[in-house]
Amino acid sequence: MVGTTLSHELRSYIQSQYNQGILDHNFDRVQSFQNEETPRFVMEVLGMFSHDADDMIKQVTTYLESPTVNFLSVVNVAHQLKGSSA
């Protein structure tokens, strides 16, 4: 029963993320690659995105805290972040 309850909670949580606009069709696409051979695919992709996004946000913060802001660098990193979230 515990597995069933956890599965139901996960489905409910994912649905709530769709309802809030946090997840969209791109999440469906990532989920479609998960199967018995790659049961942790979604977790691994989200983990990589989270790590990379954190690094990019730190990089933008560093650029913006510089005495002379290189806005081209800020735009480039922001564009990378946007692209990786699609």
MMTF fields as JSON, N, C-alpha, C and O atoms, coordinates in Angstrom:
{
  "mmtfVersion": "1.0.0",
  "mmtfProducer": "UNKNOWN",
  "numBonds": 343,
  "numAtoms": 344,
  "numGroups": 86,
  "numChains": 1,
  "numModels": 1,
  "chainsPerModel": [1],
  "groupsPerChain": [86],
  "chainIdList": ["A"],
  "bondAtomList": [4, 2, 8, 6, 12, 10, 16, 14, 20, 18, 24, 22, 28, 26, 32, 30, 36, 34, 40, 38, 44, 42, 48, 46, 52, 50, 56, 54, 60, 58, 64, 62, 68, 66, 72, 70, 76, 74, 80, 78, 84, 82, 88, 86, 92, 90, 96, 94, 100, 98, 104, 102, 108, 106, 112, 110, 116, 114, 120, 118, 124, 122, 128, 126, 132, 130, 136, 134, 140, 138, 144, 142, 148, 146, 152, 150, 156, 154, 160, 158, 164, 162, 168, 166, 172, 170, 176, 174, 180, 178, 184, 182, 188, 186, 192, 190, 196, 194, 200, 198, 204, 202, 208, 206, 212, 210, 216, 214, 220, 218, 224, 222, 228, 226, 232, 230, 236, 234, 240, 238, 244, 242, 248, 246, 252, 250, 256, 254, 260, 258, 264, 262, 268, 266, 272, 270, 276, 274, 280, 278, 284, 282, 288, 286, 292, 290, 296, 294, 300, 298, 304, 302, 308, 306, 312, 310, 316, 314, 320, 318, 324, 322, 328, 326, 332, 330, 336, 334, 340, 338],
  "bondOrderList": [1, 1, 1, 1, 1, 1, 1, 1, 1, 1, 1, 1, 1, 1, 1, 1, 1, 1, 1, 1, 1, 1, 1, 1, 1, 1, 1, 1, 1, 1, 1, 1, 1, 1, 1, 1, 1, 1, 1, 1, 1, 1, 1, 1, 1, 1, 1, 1, 1, 1, 1, 1, 1, 1, 1, 1, 1, 1, 1, 1, 1, 1, 1, 1, 1, 1, 1, 1, 1, 1, 1, 1, 1, 1, 1, 1, 1, 1, 1, 1, 1, 1, 1, 1, 1],
  "groupList": [{"groupName": "MET", "atomNameList": ["N", "CA", "C", "O"], "elementList": ["N", "C", "C", "O"], "formalChargeList": [0, 0, 0, 0], "bondAtomList": [1, 0, 2, 1, 3, 2], "bondOrderList": [1, 1, 2], "singleLetterCode": "M", "chemCompType": "L-PEPTIDE LINKING"}, {"groupName": "VAL", "atomNameList": ["N", "CA", "C", "O"], "elementList": ["N", "C", "C", "O"], "formalChargeList": [0, 0, 0, 0], "bondAtomList": [1, 0, 2, 1, 3, 2], "bondOrderList": [1, 1, 2], "singleLetterCode": "V", "chemCompType": "L-PEPTIDE LINKING"}, {"groupName": "GLY", "atomNameList": ["N", "CA", "C", "O"], "elementList": ["N", "C", "C", "O"], "formalChargeList": [0, 0, 0, 0], "bondAtomList": [1, 0, 2, 1, 3, 2], "bondOrderList": [1, 1, 2], "singleLetterCode": "G", "chemCompType": "PEPTIDE LINKING"}, {"groupName": "THR", "atomNameList": ["N", "CA", "C", "O"], "elementList": ["N", "C", "C", "O"], "formalChargeList": [0, 0, 0, 0], "bondAtomList": [1, 0, 2, 1, 3, 2], "bondOrderList": [1, 1, 2], "singleLetterCode": "T", "chemCompType": "L-PEPTIDE LINKING"}, {"groupName": "LEU", "atomNameList": ["N", "CA", "C", "O"], "elementList": ["N", "C", "C", "O"], "formalChargeList": [0, 0, 0, 0], "bondAtomList": [1, 0, 2, 1, 3, 2], "bondOrderList": [1, 1, 2], "singleLetterCode": "L", "chemCompType": "L-PEPTIDE LINKING"}, {"groupName": "SER", "atomNameList": ["N", "CA", "C", "O"], "elementList": ["N", "C", "C", "O"], "formalChargeList": [0, 0, 0, 0], "bondAtomList": [1, 0, 2, 1, 3, 2], "bondOrderList": [1, 1, 2], "singleLetterCode": "S", "chemCompType": "L-PEPTIDE LINKING"}, {"groupName": "HIS", "atomNameList": ["N", "CA", "C", "O"], "elementList": ["N", "C", "C", "O"], "formalChargeList": [0, 0, 0, 0], "bondAtomList": [1, 0, 2, 1, 3, 2], "bondOrderList": [1, 1, 2], "singleLetterCode": "H", "chemCompType": "L-PEPTIDE LINKING"}, {"groupName": "GLU", "atomNameList": ["N", "CA", "C", "O"], "elementList": ["N", "C", "C", "O"], "formalChargeList": [0, 0, 0, 0], "bondAtomList": [1, 0, 2, 1, 3, 2], "bondOrderList": [1, 1, 2], "singleLetterCode": "E", "chemCompType": "L-PEPTIDE LINKING"}, {"groupName": "ARG", "atomNameList": ["N", "CA", "C", "O"], "elementList": ["N", "C", "C", "O"], "formalChargeList": [0, 0, 0, 0], "bondAtomList": [1, 0, 2, 1, 3, 2], "bondOrderList": [1, 1, 2], "singleLetterCode": "R", "chemCompType": "L-PEPTIDE LINKING"}, {"groupName": "TYR", "atomNameList": ["N", "CA", "C", "O"], "elementList": ["N", "C", "C", "O"], "formalChargeList": [0, 0, 0, 0], "bondAtomList": [1, 0, 2, 1, 3, 2], "bondOrderList": [1, 1, 2], "singleLetterCode": "Y", "chemCompType": "L-PEPTIDE LINKING"}, {"groupName": "ILE", "atomNameList": ["N", "CA", "C", "O"], "elementList": ["N", "C", "C", "O"], "formalChargeList": [0, 0, 0, 0], "bondAtomList": [1, 0, 2, 1, 3, 2], "bondOrderList": [1, 1, 2], "singleLetterCode": "I", "chemCompType": "L-PEPTIDE LINKING"}, {"groupName": "GLN", "atomNameList": ["N", "CA", "C", "O"], "elementList": ["N", "C", "C", "O"], "formalChargeList": [0, 0, 0, 0], "bondAtomList": [1, 0, 2, 1, 3, 2], "bondOrderList": [1, 1, 2], "singleLetterCode": "Q", "chemCompType": "L-PEPTIDE LINKING"}, {"groupName": "ASN", "atomNameList": ["N", "CA", "C", "O"], "elementList": ["N", "C", "C", "O"], "formalChargeList": [0, 0, 0, 0], "bondAtomList": [1, 0, 2, 1, 3, 2], "bondOrderList": [1, 1, 2], "singleLetterCode": "N", "chemCompType": "L-PEPTIDE LINKING"}, {"groupName": "ASP", "atomNameList": ["N", "CA", "C", "O"], "elementList": ["N", "C", "C", "O"], "formalChargeList": [0, 0, 0, 0], "bondAtomList": [1, 0, 2, 1, 3, 2], "bondOrderList": [1, 1, 2], "singleLetterCode": "D", "chemCompType": "L-PEPTIDE LINKING"}, {"groupName": "PHE", "atomNameList": ["N", "CA", "C", "O"], "elementList": ["N", "C", "C", "O"], "formalChargeList": [0, 0, 0, 0], "bondAtomList": [1, 0, 2, 1, 3, 2], "bondOrderList": [1, 1, 2], "singleLetterCode": "F", "chemCompType": "L-PEPTIDE LINKING"}, {"groupName": "PRO", "atomNameList": ["N", "CA", "C", "O"], "elementList": ["N", "C", "C", "O"], "formalChargeList": [0, 0, 0, 0], "bondAtomList": [1, 0, 2, 1, 3, 2], "bondOrderList": [1, 1, 2], "singleLetterCode": "P", "chemCompType": "L-PEPTIDE LINKING"}, {"groupName": "ALA", "atomNameList": ["N", "CA", "C", "O"], "elementList": ["N", "C", "C", "O"], "formalChargeList": [0, 0, 0, 0], "bondAtomList": [1, 0, 2, 1, 3, 2], "bondOrderList": [1, 1, 2], "singleLetterCode": "A", "chemCompType": "L-PEPTIDE LINKING"}, {"groupName": "LYS", "atomNameList": ["N", "CA", "C", "O"], "elementList": ["N", "C", "C", "O"], "formalChargeList": [0, 0, 0, 0], "bondAtomList": [1, 0, 2, 1, 3, 2], "bondOrderList": [1, 1, 2], "singleLetterCode": "K", "chemCompType": "L-PEPTIDE LINKING"}],
  "groupTypeList": [0, 1, 2, 3, 3, 4, 5, 6, 7, 4, 8, 5, 9, 10, 11, 5, 11, 9, 12, 11, 2, 10, 4, 13, 6, 12, 14, 13, 8, 1, 11, 5, 14, 11, 12, 7, 7, 3, 15, 8, 14, 1, 0, 7, 1, 4, 2, 0, 14, 5, 6, 13, 16, 13, 13, 0, 10, 17, 11, 1, 3, 3, 9, 4, 7, 5, 15, 3, 1, 12, 14, 4, 5, 1, 1, 12, 1, 16, 6, 11, 4, 17, 2, 5, 5, 16],
  "groupIdList": [1, 2, 3, 4, 5, 6, 7, 8, 9, 10, 11, 12, 13, 14, 15, 16, 17, 18, 19, 20, 21, 22, 23, 24, 25, 26, 27, 28, 29, 30, 31, 32, 33, 34, 35, 36, 37, 38, 39, 40, 41, 42, 43, 44, 45, 46, 47, 48, 49, 50, 51, 52, 53, 54, 55, 56, 57, 58, 59, 60, 61, 62, 63, 64, 65, 66, 67, 68, 69, 70, 71, 72, 73, 74, 75, 76, 77, 78, 79, 80, 81, 82, 83, 84, 85, 86],
  "secStructList": [7, 2, 2, 2, 2, 2, 2, 2, 2, 2, 2, 2, 2, 2, 2, 2, 2, 2, 2, 6, 6, 1, 1, 7, 2, 2, 2, 2, 2, 2, 2, 2, 6, 7, 7, 1, 1, 7, 6, 6, 2, 2, 2, 2, 2, 2, 2, 2, 2, 2, 2, 2, 2, 2, 2, 2, 2, 2, 2, 2, 2, 2, 2, 2, 2, 1, 1, 1, 7, 7, 2, 2, 2, 2, 2, 2, 2, 2, 2, 2, 2, 2, 2, 2, 2, 7],
  "xCoordList": [0.796, 0.0, 0.843, 0.444, 2.011, 2.849, 3.253, 3.212, 3.646, 4.024, 2.894, 3.114, 1.684, 0.511, 0.278, -0.002, 0.388, 0.187, 1.231, 0.897, 2.49, 3.547, 3.336, 3.529, 2.945, 2.675, 1.548, 1.631, 0.504, -0.629, -0.193, -0.568, 0.596, 1.079, 1.947, 1.848, 2.795, 3.648, 2.812, 3.05, 1.837, 0.964, 0.225, 0.097, -0.26, -0.966, -0.037, -0.421, 1.184, 2.155, 2.494, 2.524, 2.748, 3.06, 1.891, 2.099, 0.671, -0.499, -0.588, -0.937, -0.28, -0.327, 0.714, 0.484, 1.857, 2.888, 2.429, 2.732, 1.709, 1.108, 0.085, 0.076, -0.769, -1.821, -1.249, -1.866, -0.075, 0.56, 1.398, 1.909, 1.537, 2.326, 3.819, 4.614, 4.209, 5.624, 6.107, 7.222, 5.273, 5.585, 4.725, 3.624, 5.245, 4.479, 4.801, 5.304, 4.504, 4.697, 6.151, 6.404, 7.097, 8.498, 8.777, 9.602, 8.089, 8.242, 7.703, 8.286, 6.592, 6.049, 7.08, 7.248, 7.764, 8.769, 9.909, 10.359, 10.371, 11.435, 10.943, 11.658, 9.722, 9.163, 9.046, 9.174, 8.805, 8.61, 9.874, 9.794, 11.033, 12.289, 12.592, 13.505, 11.834, 12.051, 11.349, 10.19, 12.057, 11.468, 12.127, 12.848, 11.886, 12.448, 13.972, 14.614, 14.551, 16.009, 16.623, 17.782, 15.853, 16.335, 15.312, 14.716, 15.103, 14.046, 14.311, 13.387, 15.555, 15.893, 16.141, 16.708, 15.726, 16.033, 15.558, 16.328, 14.31, 13.755, 14.528, 14.874, 14.798, 15.55, 16.936, 17.41, 17.586, 18.927, 18.898, 19.747, 17.94, 17.829, 17.529, 18.146, 16.589, 16.262, 17.441, 17.669, 18.181, 19.366, 20.429, 21.026, 20.664, 21.637, 21.183, 21.98, 19.891, 19.376, 19.536, 19.978, 19.183, 19.27, 20.705, 20.945, 21.645, 23.058, 23.523, 24.14, 23.225, 23.651, 22.995, 23.649, 21.701, 20.991, 21.587, 21.748, 21.91, 22.526, 23.85, 24.126, 24.664, 25.941, 25.724, 26.439, 24.746, 24.484, 23.978, 24.367, 23.131, 22.62, 23.763, 23.826, 24.651, 25.825, 26.697, 27.228, 26.841, 27.653, 27.028, 27.736, 25.724, 25.038, 25.19, 25.443, 25.039, 25.188, 26.583, 26.734, 27.595, 28.972, 29.128, 29.728, 28.594, 28.673, 27.989, 28.518, 26.818, 26.054, 26.682, 26.45, 27.464, 28.12, 29.445, 30.069, 29.87, 31.121, 30.974, 29.892, 32.055, 31.976, 31.553, 30.827, 32.015, 31.608, 30.908, 31.544, 29.605, 28.813, 28.958, 28.74, 29.329, 29.387, 28.022, 27.783, 27.136, 25.769, 25.678, 24.755, 26.621, 26.617, 26.828, 26.186, 27.723, 27.94, 26.697, 26.341, 26.036, 24.802, 23.746, 23.097, 23.577, 22.578, 22.909, 22.014, 24.178, 24.569, 24.25, 23.721, 24.567, 24.291, 22.784, 22.28, 22.066, 20.607, 19.983, 19.028, 20.514, 20.017, 20.291, 19.445, 21.465, 21.784, 20.819, 20.341, 20.54, 19.621, 18.223, 17.576, 17.773, 16.451, 16.408, 15.437, 17.449, 17.498, 17.512, 16.915, 18.191, 18.263, 16.97, 16.754, 16.116, 14.844, 13.73, 12.635, 14.009, 12.97, 12.918, 12.101],
  "yCoordList": [-1.2, 0.0, 1.271, 2.281, 1.226, 2.412, 2.871, 4.067, 1.935, 2.284, 2.942, 3.894, 2.443, 3.022, 4.438, 5.336, 4.644, 5.97, 6.947, 8.075, 6.527, 7.401, 7.731, 8.874, 6.746, 6.985, 7.987, 8.883, 7.84, 8.768, 10.177, 11.157, 10.273, 11.581, 12.233, 13.438, 11.443, 11.974, 12.485, 13.585, 11.697, 12.133, 13.414, 14.32, 13.493, 14.694, 15.898, 16.994, 15.689, 16.781, 17.269, 18.473, 16.337, 16.709, 17.465, 18.464, 17.01, 17.705, 19.12, 20.053, 19.283, 20.628, 21.541, 22.741, 20.976, 21.768, 22.191, 23.298, 21.321, 21.697, 22.809, 23.796, 22.652, 23.633, 25.013, 26.028, 25.049, 26.319, 26.88, 27.996, 26.117, 26.568, 26.327, 26.826, 25.573, 25.281, 24.222, 24.31, 23.225, 22.194, 22.4, 22.945, 21.955, 22.035, 20.817, 19.806, 20.932, 19.807, 19.33, 18.176, 20.191, 19.778, 18.715, 17.825, 18.81, 17.781, 16.451, 15.399, 16.497, 15.27, 14.623, 13.404, 15.465, 14.959, 14.27, 13.194, 14.895, 14.28, 12.967, 11.965, 12.974, 11.754, 10.623, 9.454, 10.957, 9.921, 9.096, 7.988, 9.62, 8.89, 7.948, 7.126, 8.069, 7.191, 5.861, 5.826, 4.775, 3.443, 2.489, 2.925, 1.208, 0.217, 0.201, -0.084, 0.506, 0.52, 1.78, 1.772, 2.853, 4.124, 4.678, 5.727, 3.984, 4.387, 5.706, 6.303, 6.162, 7.406, 8.562, 9.583, 8.408, 9.398, 10.796, 11.753, 10.922, 12.237, 12.85, 14.03, 12.068, 12.586, 13.053, 14.085, 12.313, 12.691, 13.967, 14.839, 14.088, 15.294, 16.507, 17.56, 16.366, 17.483, 17.84, 19.014, 16.84, 17.104, 17.872, 18.812, 17.47, 18.179, 19.607, 20.542, 19.776, 21.122, 21.992, 23.137, 21.462, 22.222, 22.666, 23.817, 21.762, 22.085, 23.15, 24.14, 22.945, 23.893, 25.254, 26.286, 25.264, 26.529, 27.281, 28.5, 26.571, 27.203, 27.86, 28.99, 27.153, 27.716, 28.955, 29.946, 28.906, 30.047, 31.255, 32.388, 31.025, 32.124, 32.751, 33.973, 31.936, 32.465, 33.292, 34.332, 32.824, 33.542, 34.899, 35.905, 34.94, 36.208, 37.145, 38.337, 36.616, 37.427, 38.038, 39.214, 37.244, 37.752, 38.869, 39.902, 38.67, 39.712, 40.998, 42.092, 40.861, 42.041, 42.76, 43.954, 42.058, 42.684, 43.338, 44.002, 43.151, 43.746, 45.269, 45.769, 46.013, 47.482, 47.96, 48.945, 47.251, 47.556, 46.316, 45.292, 46.417, 45.254, 45.023, 45.927, 43.8, 43.388, 42.78, 41.591, 43.622, 43.18, 42.108, 41.295, 42.101, 41.054, 39.686, 38.708, 39.619, 38.362, 37.955, 36.777, 38.926, 38.642, 38.082, 37.083, 38.719, 38.276, 36.873, 36.041, 36.609, 35.284, 34.181, 33.135, 34.409, 33.393, 33.25, 32.137, 34.372, 34.308, 33.542, 32.789, 33.73, 33.006, 31.503, 30.681, 31.149, 29.734, 29.127, 28.006, 29.881, 29.396, 29.188, 28.173, 30.156, 30.028, 28.811, 28.054, 28.627, 27.495, 26.154, 25.187, 26.096, 24.818, 24.49, 23.347, 25.482, 25.227, 24.851, 24.48, 24.947, 24.635, 23.156, 22.719],
  "zCoordList": [0.0, 0.0, 0.0, -0.58, 0.649, 0.727, -0.665, -0.956, -1.531, -2.892, -3.648, -4.396, -3.46, -4.113, -3.617, -4.411, -2.32, -1.747, -2.265, -2.628, -2.303, -2.806, -4.278, -4.692, -5.065, -6.487, -6.658, -7.498, -5.87, -5.934, -5.528, -6.171, -4.466, -4.019, -5.086, -5.32, -5.73, -6.785, -7.949, -8.447, -8.386, -9.485, -9.111, -9.935, -7.882, -7.418, -7.406, -7.815, -6.935, -6.885, -8.292, -8.544, -9.203, -10.584, -11.198, -11.886, -10.964, -11.493, -10.928, -11.651, -9.659, -9.064, -9.707, -9.85, -10.094, -10.761, -12.162, -12.607, -12.846, -14.132, -13.921, -14.657, -12.927, -12.658, -12.354, -12.675, -11.736, -11.396, -12.545, -12.453, -13.617, -14.755, -14.596, -15.392, -13.584, -13.36, -14.344, -14.86, -14.604, -15.59, -16.826, -16.75, -17.969, -19.21, -20.078, -19.589, -21.365, -22.282, -22.341, -22.687, -22.012, -22.025, -20.963, -21.171, -19.831, -18.8, -19.315, -19.054, -20.046, -20.649, -21.566, -21.576, -22.334, -23.266, -22.511, -22.905, -21.427, -20.627, -20.026, -20.04, -19.499, -18.901, -19.913, -19.551, -21.173, -22.188, -22.429, -22.959, -22.046, -22.221, -21.059, -21.142, -19.992, -18.84, -19.08, -19.495, -18.819, -18.976, -17.984, -17.086, -18.141, -17.217, -17.251, -16.24, -18.406, -18.526, -17.919, -17.506, -17.865, -17.313, -16.32, -16.567, -15.201, -14.264, -13.54, -12.988, -13.536, -12.837, -13.806, -13.418, -15.048, -16.078, -15.695, -15.774, -15.286, -14.949, -13.785, -13.826, -12.761, -11.61, -12.027, -11.55, -12.903, -13.341, -14.171, -13.99, -15.071, -15.894, -15.017, -15.181, -14.093, -13.205, -12.304, -12.014, -11.866, -11.05, -11.819, -11.295, -13.069, -13.904, -14.169, -14.091, -14.485, -14.735, -13.497, -13.595, -12.343, -11.102, -10.83, -10.464, -11.009, -10.799, -11.784, -11.391, -13.07, -14.098, -13.908, -14.061, -13.573, -13.365, -12.184, -12.241, -11.127, -9.957, -10.346, -9.945, -11.125, -11.579, -12.444, -12.297, -13.341, -14.218, -13.431, -13.717, -12.462, -11.638, -10.836, -10.701, -10.314, -9.604, -10.54, -10.151, -11.775, -12.756, -13.08, -13.135, -13.292, -13.557, -12.363, -12.536, -11.165, -9.953, -9.887, -9.557, -10.198, -10.204, -11.224, -10.928, -12.419, -13.448, -12.984, -13.176, -12.376, -11.964, -10.773, -10.584, -9.975, -8.824, -9.195, -8.366, -10.428, -10.893, -10.967, -11.278, -10.683, -10.775, -12.167, -12.302, -13.193, -14.562, -15.102, -15.353, -15.276, -15.69, -17.187, -17.994, -17.543, -18.937, -19.274, -19.06, -19.804, -20.045, -21.127, -21.116, -22.052, -23.073, -22.421, -22.804, -21.443, -20.72, -19.943, -19.908, -19.32, -18.574, -19.516, -19.206, -20.658, -21.635, -22.14, -22.289, -22.402, -22.904, -21.901, -22.276, -20.633, -19.619, -19.411, -19.262, -19.399, -19.249, -20.413, -20.222, -21.597, -22.772, -22.632, -22.986, -22.119, -21.882, -20.87, -21.045, -19.811, -18.781, -19.357, -19.098, -20.137, -20.755, -21.682, -21.673, -22.473, -23.394, -22.686, -23.16, -21.557, -20.85, -20.118, -19.716, -19.945, -19.255, -20.218, -19.795, -21.509, -22.497, -22.798, -23.608]
}
